Amino acid sequence: MRSSVEIFDIDTGETRVVWQTERLVEAPNWSRDGTFLIINGEGRLYRLPIDGSAPLEIDTGFAGQCNNDHGISPDGRTLVISDKTEFGKSAIYLLPIEGGAPRLVTPNLPSYWHGWSPDGGSLAYCGIRDQVFDIYTISVDGGEERRLTHGEGRNDGPDWAPDGQWIYFNCSRTGRMQIWRVRPDGSDVQRITDSPYGDWFPHPSPDGRHLLVLSYDGDVFDHPRDLDVRLRLMNPEGGDARVLLELFGGQGTMNVPNWAPSGRAFAFVRYYPEQ
């Protein structure tokens, strides 16, 4: 077994296995109606029922090199993907949730999607421009991108707060990767974590009560896979942080929004060493 897609209940502290496979799969998003997850594997996207039924491939048209930066619109009708088939670099596209022809949103490349505004009108993503990793937003209709950070270390993993007032992201501007937040207009940048870990991929819960973070050992650079990591829960200001569980994972475990609509559970992928 290589990948185990699981659900963690924050009220009970219990973990439930949804599906396991010898393949490498990544980055579960939870559907708005709570009935299925979307995962990626080998360049494709799949719809995985939470009852453990077999996953079904989603038609993504020409996009056959989808990475683990994908998600679902607030109204549940649209899928966002990051794929490099067309240009050789990751670009962001939209398509119907049931599958279909992708529509390009980001002309500037590479771009890696991570968050959708609560009103459904904008996307937040990591863009690499001249080898500099920064946070950007753009309208779902395309057009000019807005740059929110300006090369202060590596900036990655943006996700929107449910009230739309903040965009959380991870940044190495103080050395070790930590969690920060910024207003959608680029103002009022605040540091949220001051931990001994390398903190990545902050995901605010839909009810606004929690912030979920993937934490590596402090000496780990970047966000590789197949390491001992921990999933930590804290309040939106970074306080009351606690480790929920430790696991073998990292890249692919929870790169993108993974909360259940209720805000009481989240999905993640646990990995096992290849035999």
C-alpha positions in Angstrom: 0.0 0.0 0.0 1.3 3.4 -1.0 -1.5 6.0 -0.3 -4.2 6.0 2.3 -7.0 8.6 1.9 -8.4 9.3 5.4 -10.8 11.6 7.3 -10.0 13.1 10.7 -12.9 14.1 13.0 -11.8 17.0 15.2 -14.5 16.3 17.8 -13.6 12.7 18.5 -10.0 12.7 17.4 -10.7 9.6 15.4 -9.4 8.8 11.9 -11.3 6.8 9.3 -9.8 5.3 6.2 -11.8 6.1 3.0 -9.7 4.3 0.4 -6.2 2.8 0.0 -4.2 2.1 -3.1 -0.7 1.1 -4.3 -0.7 4.2 -6.4 0.4 7.7 -5.4 -2.6 9.9 -5.0 -2.7 13.4 -3.5 -4.5 16.5 -2.2 -8.1 15.7 -1.3 -10.7 18.4 -1.7 -14.1 17.9 -0.1 -17.2 18.4 -2.2 -19.7 21.1 -1.1 -22.4 18.5 -0.5 -20.0 16.4 1.6 -20.4 13.2 -0.4 -17.1 12.9 -2.3 -13.5 14.0 -2.4 -11.5 15.0 -5.4 -7.9 13.7 -5.6 -5.2 13.6 -8.2 -2.8 10.9 -9.3 -0.6 10.3 -12.3 -1.6 13.6 -13.9 -5.4 12.9 -13.7 -8.2 13.9 -11.3 -10.6 11.5 -9.7 -13.9 11.7 -7.8 -13.7 9.5 -4.7 -17.0 8.9 -2.8 -16.5 9.1 1.0 -18.2 5.8 1.4 -15.1 4.1 0.0 -16.5 3.3 -3.4 -14.0 3.1 -6.3 -12.8 6.5 -7.6 -14.0 7.7 -11.0 -11.8 9.7 -13.4 -12.9 13.2 -14.2 -12.8 14.4 -17.8 -10.3 17.3 -17.9 -10.1 17.5 -21.7 -6.6 18.1 -23.0 -5.2 18.6 -19.5 -3.4 15.4 -18.7 -0.7 16.6 -16.4 -2.7 18.0 -13.5 -0.7 18.5 -10.3 -1.9 18.6 -6.7 -3.2 22.2 -6.8 -6.9 21.8 -7.6 -10.2 22.7 -5.9 -13.9 23.4 -6.0 -15.8 26.7 -6.3 -17.9 27.9 -3.3 -21.1 27.1 -5.2 -19.8 23.6 -6.0 -20.3 24.0 -9.8 -16.8 24.6 -11.0 -13.5 22.9 -10.7 -10.1 24.7 -10.8 -7.0 22.8 -11.9 -3.3 23.5 -12.3 -1.9 21.7 -15.4 1.2 22.0 -17.6 0.1 20.1 -20.7 -0.5 23.2 -22.9 2.6 25.3 -22.1 5.0 23.0 -20.3 4.6 25.1 -17.1 1.7 25.0 -14.7 -1.3 27.2 -15.7 -4.6 27.6 -13.9 -7.8 26.5 -15.7 -11.5 26.3 -14.8 -14.0 23.6 -16.0 -17.4 22.3 -15.0 -17.4 20.2 -11.8 -18.6 17.1 -13.7 -15.7 17.6 -16.2 -15.3 19.2 -19.6 -13.1 21.5 -21.6 -10.6 23.6 -19.5 -10.7 27.4 -19.8 -7.4 29.2 -19.2 -7.4 31.9 -16.4 -3.7 32.7 -15.9 -1.6 33.9 -18.9 1.4 34.4 -16.6 3.3 31.2 -15.8 4.0 29.1 -13.9 1.0 29.5 -11.6 -0.2 27.1 -8.9 -3.8 27.5 -7.6 -4.4 27.3 -3.8 -7.5 29.2 -2.8 -10.9 30.5 -3.9 -12.5 33.7 -2.5 -15.8 33.0 -0.6 -17.8 35.1 -3.1 -16.6 32.9 -5.9 -15.1 35.8 -7.9 -11.3 35.5 -7.4 -8.6 32.9 -7.2 -5.4 33.0 -5.0 -2.3 31.3 -6.2 1.5 31.0 -6.0 3.1 32.5 -9.1 6.8 32.1 -9.9 8.0 35.2 -11.8 11.8 35.4 -12.6 12.4 32.6 -10.0 10.6 34.6 -7.3 7.7 32.9 -5.5 4.9 35.3 -4.6 1.2 35.3 -3.8 -1.2 36.6 -6.5 -5.0 36.9 -7.0 -6.9 37.1 -10.3 -10.5 37.3 -11.3 -12.1 34.0 -12.4 -12.7 35.7 -15.7 -8.9 36.2 -16.1 -7.3 39.6 -16.8 -4.6 41.3 -14.8 -3.2 39.5 -11.8 -2.7 41.3 -8.4 0.6 40.7 -6.6 0.2 40.6 -2.8 3.7 39.8 -1.8 7.0 41.1 -3.2 9.8 38.6 -2.9 10.2 38.7 0.9 11.4 35.1 1.1 9.4 32.3 -0.6 5.6 32.8 -0.5 3.3 29.9 -1.2 0.1 28.0 -0.3 -2.5 30.9 -0.1 -6.0 30.0 1.2 -8.9 32.4 1.9 -10.5 32.9 5.3 -14.3 32.1 5.1 -15.3 35.8 5.7 -13.0 36.9 2.9 -11.1 39.3 5.1 -7.7 37.5 5.0 -5.6 35.3 2.8 -3.4 32.9 4.8 -0.1 31.7 3.3 3.3 30.3 4.2 6.4 32.4 3.9 10.2 32.0 4.7 10.9 35.8 5.0 12.1 35.3 8.6 14.2 32.2 7.8 12.2 29.1 8.6 8.9 28.7 6.8 6.0 30.0 8.9 2.3 31.0 8.5 1.3 34.6 7.6 -1.8 36.3 6.5 -2.5 39.4 4.3 -5.5 41.4 3.3 -6.8 40.7 -0.2 -5.6 44.2 -1.3 -2.0 43.3 -0.1 -2.1 45.4 3.1 -1.6 44.5 6.7 0.7 41.5 6.5 0.8 39.6 9.8 2.8 36.7 11.0 0.6 33.9 12.5 3.0 31.2 13.7 6.3 31.4 15.5 7.0 27.7 15.8 10.1 25.4 15.7 8.5 23.7 12.7 8.5 24.4 9.0 4.8 25.3 8.6 3.0 24.9 5.3 -0.4 25.0 3.6 -2.7 26.8 6.1 -6.3 26.0 5.6 -9.0 28.0 7.5 -12.1 25.9 8.5 -15.4 26.8 6.9 -16.8 27.9 10.2 -13.9 30.3 10.8 -12.9 28.7 14.1 -9.8 26.9 13.2 -6.6 27.0 11.1 -5.1 23.6 10.0 -1.4 23.5 9.2 1.1 20.9 7.9 4.3 21.1 9.9 7.7 19.6 9.0 10.7 19.3 11.2 12.4 22.7 11.4 15.4 21.7 9.4 13.4 20.5 6.4 13.7 22.7 3.3 10.7 23.1 0.9 7.8 20.6 1.2 9.0 17.2 0.1 7.0 14.0 0.3 7.7 10.9 2.4 8.8 12.4 5.7 7.5 12.4 9.3 5.2 15.4 9.6 2.4 16.5 11.9 -1.0 18.2 11.3 -1.5 21.0 13.7 -4.7 22.9 14.6 -4.8 26.4 16.0 -7.1 29.4 16.1 -7.2 31.9 13.2 -4.7 34.1 15.1 -2.2 31.2 15.5 -2.9 30.7 19.2 -3.8 27.5 21.1 -1.8 25.4 18.6 -1.9 21.6 19.1 -0.7 18.6 17.2 -3.7 16.5 16.1 -1.7 13.6 14.6 1.7 12.6 13.3 2.1 10.7 10.1 4.4 9.8 7.2 3.5 12.3 4.5 4.3 15.8 3.4 3.9 16.8 -0.3 0.4 15.6 -1.3 -1.0 15.2 2.2 -3.1 18.4 2.2 -1.7 20.9 -0.3 -5.2 22.4 -1.0 -8.4 23.1 0.9 -9.5 19.9 2.6 -12.1 20.7 5.2 -15.6 19.1 5.3 -18.4 21.6 4.7 -19.3 21.3 8.4 -15.9 22.4 9.6 -15.8 19.4 11.9 -13.6 17.1 9.9 -10.9 17.2 7.2 -9.5 14.8 4.6 -5.8 14.0 4.1 -3.5 11.5 2.6 -1.1 9.3 4.6 1.7 7.6 2.8 3.6 4.4 3.3 7.2 3.7 2.2 7.4 2.0 -1.2 8.3 -1.7 -1.0 
